[in-house]
Amino acid sequence: MKIAIVGGGIGGMTLALSLLDAGLGDVEIYESAGAIKELGVGINILPHAVRELSELGPARSIGRGCDSDG
């Protein structure tokens, strides 16, 4: 089954990771923005959301933010 996700923001990306983690590998993300870049705004990620991201993998980079020093 092919799954299409419209929107490559934090919700769309998290959904895609969750689906891949569940074994559904035929996932495509559609985003209208030409490039993924910093917007200069912050987001608040609550503890339960960080737990979910930790299980999916990308939580390692959350603490680093967007700085290039990583």
Protein Blocks (a to p, Z undefined) as FASTA:
>chain_A
ZZddehjbfklmmmmmmmmmnopabbcdddfbfbdcdehiacdddfklmmmmmmnopmmm
mmnmmafkZZ
